[in-house]
């Protein structure tokens, strides 16, 4: 009888410990995540310190620019703070062309306003962070039967519509995202733009880009409005979607 009581208590304690385990602790149990922390965390701490930033960041914001092959990580320590740029990462390669993703198999990288909705520590592409494509706008404007999906920021430096980084870079981005989620940031925003609108050469390219209709042009105006707001205030704009799928800031 005593043996059964002891076993029952052990099971109960194990259940409590499991319930108390943080998101960070859980992620570190996966080999690739644990290794990333061992190899990268001290380096990240030093980079944060060098830039006068508090580590770990409780809030992060991701901006990616397709033509410029660049992804930025912005950080802050409290909800009231403005975002500060931590680091820019080189995006390995680009799939598709300028313009939003509108159907499965079009090889397009989405453009628009998203958030991270999946952490995959066992990804076939080293580590990966899923974004919530199709969002509300995409569901209206994209193919109704097969809009596509499974869009990730990931390693391995290859892509057919995702945002690829080197394994070294995704290690850092994954750590920053895990830390933010562990601190309580349930929705990590990811804004994907066709170009970096602050780069005149990229904007000129976009202006001369050949299109079959004007829908993408108007779409890019909507995206730029949000880009300009963040550039001016370093705060996230509130972006809504109307019944026609248009972004409204």
Secondary structure, 3 states (H helix, E strand, C coil): CHHHHHHHHHHHHHHHHHHHCCHHHHHHCCHHHHHHHHHHHHHHHHHHHHCCCCCCCCEEEEEEECCCCEEEEEEECCCCCCCEEEEEEECCCCCCCCCCCCCCCCCCCCCEEEEEEEEECCCCCCCEEEECCCCHHHHHHCCCCCCCCCEEEECCCCCCCCEECCHHHHHHHHHHHHHHHHCCCCCCEEEEECCCCCCHHHHHHHHCCCCCCCHHHHHHHHHHHHHHHHHHHCCCCCCEECCCCCEEC
